[in-house]
């Protein structure tokens, strides 16, 4: 697999990374053994950029990754994890965001232990803490870098102003935000900011929680699958979103690829600074993701997709109301403002 650079940080990662979140929580039943085999397959195929977080499975996801990489050469892997979102230890309910230096340091120490490694390659502030100046969070990350506990740091779902303030305090290696044919908000201001500053962009949920694969429907979701409450999967929204998915399927058939592969190819084509991290817990799904690299799609099809999937075309927000409070969404500009 080819490599991509994370901006001007000097760090390189596999051009597609693996998101591990669904291996421990959020998407219904979890098969730990299959998840371990999926991680091993990803590494064997060159997908060495592995993304987790301390809140996924309340630490279990980091322990899973730690077990999976124990027999692999550490220098060949690029491990990313996150801190900052706080959940109730007993119920798992969201309690807030904490970007205070003491919390960042404590979380880092705990993640290192669960992962069984000495240094985290990329450590994100999972969400920006509105009660803590981002410069203070950046300062804490800088200290961890100087101590060798992390190699680089990043933000997730941050606004351009926040990115600039953080980067000025200590250079960011990456920004992680949702980006797909159904979620293109970052194209308005965020991508311009990261490119200006030389910050890599890591795109999570490139298939819009599975919607763009054409294989996920609300009636087949498990009761403990968080998509049951996701606005885009609600009956009327889903019905309208399905019409756009069918158009994606038509272009995919014409080019002998799957909708998943077409959506991923489009995202990879948005620039060499974009590193998608699709998530899966199954080897069969991973094989389909990896096979994208063997099926080039004509550039003109990306032009058609740009026209067919403009910003805002998806019905329903990407999170429920509480979740949307913690992500940056650029303001809508009306025609009269031009």
N, C-alpha and C positions, 0 to 999 in steps of 0.2 A: 504493500500500500504506500502511496505517496505521502509526503509530509507537507504540512502547512505551518507557516510561522505565526506566532502570536504577536502581531504588530511588530514593534521595534524592540521587543523584550529580549531577543536573542534565543528564545525558546521555540522549539519545533515540536509538533505533535502529529499523530496520524491524521490524515485529512478528514476522516470520519471518526468520531469518538463513540463510546458506549455509555449511555445513561443507565444507571443501575436502580433508580428509584422504585420502579415497579416490581423489582425482585423481592422486596420486603414488605410492601404496603401499597395501598391506594387503588390497586386494580383488581381486587378480588383475590382468588386463591393463589397462594405462592408455593412453588415447588422448589425447595432449597437445592436439592441435588441437580435438578435441571438448570437452575440458575448458575451453579458452580460450573457445570459443563459448558454453559453458554459463555461465561467469562473466559474459560480456558480456550474455547474455540476462537473467540475474538482475538485473544493475544496471539494464538498460533497463526491467525490470518493477517496479523500486522496492525490490528486495531488496538493500539497500546495506550490510548488516551481514555482513561477510565474515570467516570464522574459519579460521585456519591455526595452525601451530606449527613451531618450528625442527626438530623431529625427523621431521616428515612428509617422507619421501623424502630424509632427511638434508640438509635445506635446499632441496631442489628445489621443494617445495610453495610456499615463500615466494617463490622466484624466479618460479614460474609466476604467482602472484598479482601480483607486481610488474610482470610483462610485461602481464598482463591489464588493469591499471588505469592504465597509462602514459598513455593518451590520454583518460582521464576526469578530470573536475574533482575534485580531491582533497577539497575541502570537502563534497562530496556523499556521500562514502563514510565508512564506519566500519570501520576495520581492527583486528582482534584477532589477536594471536599469543601464543605461550607459550614458557616456558623452564623448565629444571629437570630434565627427564629426560635422562639421559646414555646415549648408545649408542656402541658401538665403531665408529670411523670406517671400519674395514676390513670388518667383518662385519655391522654393524648390530645386533649383539646388545645387549640391555639391560645396562648397567653399574652403574646406580644412580641416585640422585636427589641433586641438588646445589642447595641453596637459599642458598648462601653469597653475601654481597654482591658479592664479586669476580666470581663466576660469573654472577650476574644481570646485572651491568653489561656484562661481555664479551659475553654472549649477546644483550643488547639492541643493542649496537653492530653485531654481525654481522647480526641480523635487519633492522635499519634499512637496511643496505647491500643485502641480498638483495631487500628489498621496494622499494628505491629511493624511500623517503620520509623525511621529516625527523622525523616524530612518529608513534608508534604510539598509536592511540586507546584501546585496552584491552590491557594486558599482564598475562598470568596467570602465576602460579607453577603449572606444569602438575601437579605433585604436591608434597605437603609433604615436606620433608627431615627425617627423624626425628633427624638428627645436628646440625641447626642450629635454634636457637630461631626460631619464626616471627616474633618481634618483630624479629630481625636482618634477615630477608628483607623484612619490611614497611618497615624503615628504608631499605633499598637502593632499594625501589620509590619511596619518598617522595622520595629524592634525585633519581631520574630524572624524577619529576614536576616538581620544582622547576627542573630543568635544561631542561624542555621536550621531553625525549626520549620521554616517554609522557604521555598525558592522564589516565589512570586505571589502577588495577590491580585484579586479582582473584585468587581462589584457585580450584582445581579439586579436587573430591572430598575436601573437608576436613570435619572433625568440628565440632560446635557450639562446643566449647571452643577449638579452634584458630581458628575464625572470629572468636570474640569477642576473643581475644588479638591477632590480626592487626588487626582493625578498631579496637581501642583505640589501637594504635600509629599507624596511619594509615588513615583510612576506606576501606573496600573499596567499589568500584562494583558488583562482581558476583561471584557464585559460579557456577561451571560444574560441573554434575554430570549423570550419566545419569538420565533421567527418562522413563518411558513407561508404558503399561498393563502391561507386563511387568516394569518396574523402578520400584517406588514407595517404596523405602526412605527417600527424602528427606522424605516426608510425616510421618515419625515425629517427627523433631526438627529437621532441617536447615531446612526451609521456615519453621518457626516462628521460628527464630533469625534468618534473613535478613529476614523481614518485621518482626520486632521492631526490628532495627537499621537498616532502610531500605536493604537491599542487594538489587540486582536478581538474578534467577535465570535463568541461561542453561542450557537443557536440551539436552544432546547425545544422539544415538542415540534419537530419538523413536519409531523403528520397530523398536527392539531388533535392530539390525544387519540389518534387512530382514525379520526373521521376521514382523512384524505386517502386512506387505504381502501375505502369502500367495503371493509370487512367488519366494521363495528356498527352495531345498531342498538338502540336503547333497550329493546325488549330482551336482548341476550346478555345484558350486563348483570353481574352478580349484585346482590343486595348491598354488599360492603364495597362496591366499586364507586369511587368518589364521582365518577362521571354521571351517576344517577342524578346528582344534584347540579351538574354542570349545565349552564344555560344553553349551550350549543346542542346539547343532547335532548333537550325538552321537546315534546312532541311537535309543536308547530315549527319551532326553529329547526329541528332536525329535518322535517319534511322539506323545508325550503333549502337547507344546506345540501340535501341529497340531490337536488336538481343540478347544482354546480359540480358535485362529485361525479355525476354521470357524464358531464362534459370532459372532466379529467380522464375518466375511463375511456372515452372515445379516442382522445389523443394518444393515450397509452397503448390501446390496441393497435392503432395505426403504426406505432413505432416499435411494436413487439416488446413492450415492457409492461410492468405492472403499474398501477396508479402510485403505489408507494415509491417505486423506482423513479418515476417521472417527477414526483414532488421533490424527491431528494436530489435528483440531477439538476432541477431548476434552482434549488437552494445553493448547491455547490457552484453553479454558474453565476451566482450573484457577485462573486469576487473571491480572489485568493485569500482574503483575510477572514472569510467565513468558514467556521468549523462546526458542522452539525454534530449533535450528540443524540441520535435517535435512541430511544429506550426499548428494550425487549428483555424477556426472561426465557425465551425459547430459541433453540438452535435453528429451527426451521425458519423462523422470522429473521434471525440474524443472517442466514444464508441468502435470503432475498435482499436484505439491505446491502450485503457485501457484493452481490452480483450486479448491483447498479454500476459498478466501475467497469464492467465488461460490456455495457450496452450504451454507447454514446448516443445522445439525442441531438438532432440538428438544432442549431441555434434559433432558427426561425420558429421552432415550436415554443421556445422560451418567450419569444415576442408574443405569440398567440396567448400563452398563459398569462403574461403580464396584462394583456387586454381583458381576458376573461375573469381574472381574479384581482380586481382593483382593491385598494385598501377599503375595509369596511364592508366587504361583500358578505362575509359570514354573518349569519343571524345568531344573535346572542353573544354576550361577553365571554371572554375566555375563562374567567373565574366567576364564582358567585360573588355577591356584593361585598362581603367582608374581604375576600381575596383581592378584589380589584382595588381596594384602598391602599394596597402595598406594592402596586406596580405602576410604572410611569406610562401614561397614555397621553400623547401630544394633543393639544387642543384642536378642535375642528375649525378650520378656516372657511368662512362663508364667502360666497362670490363677491359680496359687496365690500369685503375687506381688501380686494385686489384693485 
